[in-house]
Amino acid sequence: MAEMNLTQRAAEAWLLAQGHKVTFQRRRSPSFVTPSGEGFEPKLVRHNAVVFSASQLAALRASFPTATLLLFAAGASEPEAVVAVEELAIPGYWRQYRLVLTDLSRRAA
């Protein structure tokens, strides 16, 4: 089994408890896909901010525009919010969450 971070592990456990049969996709977005094609992307919320890389957001919007984001607080066993990617304007705000877009290609070497 591919290695998952703590947020992904919590998301997998929660999805399975909700009755979803999911496959984990390491280093791909969304992180979890069902046999019927539903996508789920868990995100860690830090200081009410959710960070997306430009490539991650592009992949979600291109291949899984109806993917569902699962927003987890650190150490939580269930998401504090569940929302469809298509409902969000990124960068921007959704409810109390600041949605941040990063450009990893601009990082200093």
C-alpha positions in Angstrom: 0.0 0.0 0.0 1.2 3.5 -0.9 2.2 5.7 2.1 -0.4 8.3 3.2 0.0 11.3 5.4 -2.2 11.6 8.5 -4.9 13.7 6.8 -5.2 11.1 4.0 -5.4 8.3 6.5 -8.2 10.1 8.3 -10.0 10.7 5.0 -9.7 7.1 4.0 -11.1 5.9 7.3 -14.0 8.4 7.1 -14.8 7.6 3.5 -14.8 3.8 4.2 -17.1 4.5 7.3 -19.4 6.4 5.0 -19.7 3.3 2.7 -17.4 4.5 -0.1 -15.1 2.0 -1.8 -12.0 4.1 -2.6 -8.6 3.6 -4.2 -5.8 5.8 -3.1 -3.8 7.6 -5.8 -0.4 8.6 -4.5 0.9 11.9 -5.9 -2.3 12.5 -7.9 -5.4 14.6 -7.5 -7.8 13.7 -6.3 -6.2 11.4 -3.7 -9.2 9.0 -3.6 -11.3 7.7 -6.4 -14.3 5.4 -6.3 -15.1 2.7 -8.9 -17.9 4.9 -10.2 -15.5 7.8 -10.8 -16.2 10.0 -7.8 -13.1 11.9 -6.6 -12.3 13.0 -3.0 -9.4 15.3 -2.1 -8.6 15.7 1.6 -7.0 18.9 2.7 -5.5 20.0 6.0 -6.8 23.3 7.3 -4.2 25.4 9.0 -5.2 28.7 10.6 -8.4 28.7 8.6 -6.3 28.4 5.3 -6.4 25.7 2.7 -3.5 25.6 0.3 -3.6 24.3 -3.3 -0.7 24.1 -5.7 -1.5 25.3 -9.2 -0.9 21.9 -10.7 -3.1 20.2 -8.2 -6.0 22.6 -8.9 -5.5 22.3 -12.6 -5.6 18.5 -12.4 -8.8 18.6 -10.2 -10.6 21.0 -12.5 -9.6 19.2 -15.7 -10.2 15.6 -14.7 -12.5 15.8 -11.7 -14.4 19.1 -11.7 -17.0 17.5 -9.5 -14.5 16.2 -7.0 -15.3 16.7 -3.3 -12.9 18.4 -0.9 -12.7 17.1 2.6 -11.4 19.7 5.0 -9.7 18.3 8.1 -8.3 20.1 11.2 -5.0 18.6 12.4 -5.6 15.3 14.1 -9.3 15.2 13.3 -11.0 11.9 12.4 -13.7 13.4 10.3 -13.9 16.5 8.1 -15.0 19.8 9.5 -16.4 20.7 6.0 -17.2 18.9 2.8 -17.5 20.9 -0.4 -17.4 20.4 -4.2 -14.4 21.8 -6.0 -16.7 23.4 -8.6 -18.3 25.6 -5.8 -15.0 27.3 -5.0 -13.3 30.4 -6.3 -9.5 29.7 -5.7 -7.8 31.9 -4.6 -10.6 33.4 -2.5 -12.7 32.6 0.5 -15.4 30.0 1.2 -17.2 30.4 4.5 -14.4 31.0 7.1 -11.7 29.4 5.0 -9.1 31.3 3.1 -8.3 29.4 -0.2 -4.7 29.9 -1.2 -3.1 29.1 -4.5 0.7 28.5 -4.6 2.9 28.3 -7.6 5.5 25.7 -6.8 7.4 26.4 -10.0 8.4 29.8 -8.6 10.1 28.4 -5.5 13.7 29.4 -5.1 16.2 26.6 -5.7 
